[in-house]
Amino acid sequence: MALRILSFELGGRPFGLRIDQLAEVAGLPHNLRRVPGAPECVVGVGELRGSLLTVLDPAAALGLSWAGREEHVAVLRAPRGRVGLLLRGAVDILLCEEGPAAEPGEGEPERDVVCMGTGGDRELLDPEAVVAVCRERIRRRG
């Protein structure tokens, strides 16, 4: 089955998010504020298009490093609350085919599938798993 994905890198590894999981990709809110006592995976809260947006760092959730200076927020389609994932560096939209599921490393959230397409394979990131990792870290601090 062909998928359209938003392609990006985390820790030098290629990843993707399914386009149908996203409401939009926007610049980082200019009024983003850090939440005191929040774990590293919570970048902060800001206003985007008149609504509050919680921004999470998938690299911190996965224990990976960042590269790149451009900052984007992939705003998730979510039934409750607005959540965005911080993406640094170049992003692109690719068409690819689903492949077998990738096994997560210890402490990493599960990933959906591998996306095989031009420019190489990409692991599809499960945004709900990233949100769950951050929620668990918040719960442990509370």
C-alpha positions in Angstrom: 0.0 0.0 0.0 1.4 3.4 -1.0 1.8 5.9 1.8 2.6 9.6 1.8 4.9 10.5 4.7 6.6 13.5 6.2 10.3 12.6 6.1 12.9 13.8 8.6 16.0 12.6 10.6 16.5 12.0 14.2 20.0 11.1 15.4 21.2 10.7 11.8 18.5 8.0 11.2 15.8 8.6 8.6 12.2 8.6 10.0 8.8 9.4 8.7 5.3 10.3 9.9 2.2 9.4 8.0 0.7 12.5 6.4 -2.8 11.3 7.4 -1.8 11.5 11.1 -1.0 15.2 10.8 -3.2 18.3 10.9 -0.4 20.5 9.6 3.3 21.3 9.7 4.1 24.8 11.0 6.9 26.9 12.3 7.8 26.7 16.0 5.3 29.0 17.9 7.1 32.3 18.7 5.7 32.3 22.2 6.7 28.8 23.2 7.4 28.6 27.0 9.1 25.8 28.8 7.0 24.0 31.5 8.9 24.1 34.9 9.7 20.6 36.1 8.7 18.9 32.8 10.9 16.1 31.5 13.3 16.8 28.6 10.8 15.4 26.0 8.4 18.3 26.7 9.7 21.3 24.8 6.9 23.6 26.1 3.5 25.1 25.4 2.7 27.9 23.0 0.0 29.3 20.9 -0.5 28.3 17.3 -3.4 29.8 15.3 -5.3 30.9 18.4 -5.1 27.5 20.3 -2.7 26.1 22.9 -0.2 23.6 21.5 2.0 21.3 23.6 5.2 20.6 21.8 7.1 17.3 22.4 10.6 16.3 21.4 10.6 12.9 19.7 14.4 12.8 19.8 14.4 13.1 23.6 11.7 10.5 23.9 13.8 8.1 21.8 17.1 9.0 23.4 18.5 10.3 20.0 20.4 13.5 19.1 19.4 16.3 16.7 21.0 17.7 13.7 19.9 20.8 11.8 18.8 24.3 12.6 15.4 24.6 10.9 12.6 24.0 13.3 9.2 22.8 12.4 6.3 21.4 14.4 4.3 18.5 13.1 0.8 19.1 14.6 -0.9 15.7 15.2 -4.5 15.0 14.5 -5.6 14.1 18.0 -9.1 13.5 19.5 -8.2 15.6 22.6 -5.8 18.4 23.0 -3.3 19.8 20.4 0.1 18.1 20.4 3.0 18.8 18.1 6.3 17.0 17.5 9.4 19.2 17.2 11.3 18.4 14.0 14.7 20.0 13.4 16.5 20.0 10.0 15.1 19.4 6.6 11.6 17.9 6.1 10.2 16.5 2.9 7.1 14.7 1.7 7.7 11.2 0.2 5.7 8.5 -1.3 6.7 5.0 -0.2 5.5 1.4 0.4 4.9 -0.3 3.7 7.3 -3.0 4.8 7.8 -5.3 7.8 7.6 -3.8 11.3 10.9 -2.6 12.9 11.8 -4.0 16.3 12.3 -1.1 18.8 15.4 -0.9 20.9 15.2 -1.1 24.7 13.3 1.8 26.1 12.2 3.0 22.7 8.5 3.3 21.7 7.3 0.8 19.1 7.4 1.9 15.5 4.7 1.1 13.0 6.4 -0.1 9.8 9.4 0.5 7.7 8.6 2.7 4.7 10.5 1.7 1.6 10.9 4.3 -1.1 13.3 6.4 -3.1 16.0 7.9 -1.0 16.2 4.8 1.2 14.0 3.2 3.9 12.6 5.2 6.8 11.2 4.0 10.1 7.7 5.2 10.6 7.4 6.9 13.9 4.2 6.1 15.9 3.3 9.6 17.3 1.0 8.1 19.9 3.9 6.1 21.3 6.0 9.3 21.6 3.1 11.0 23.5 2.8 7.9 25.7 6.5 7.9 26.6 6.4 11.6 27.5 3.2 11.1 29.6 4.9 8.3 31.5 7.9 10.5 32.2 5.6 13.3 33.4 3.7 10.8 35.6 7.0 9.6 37.2 7.9 13.2 38.1 4.5 14.0 39.6 
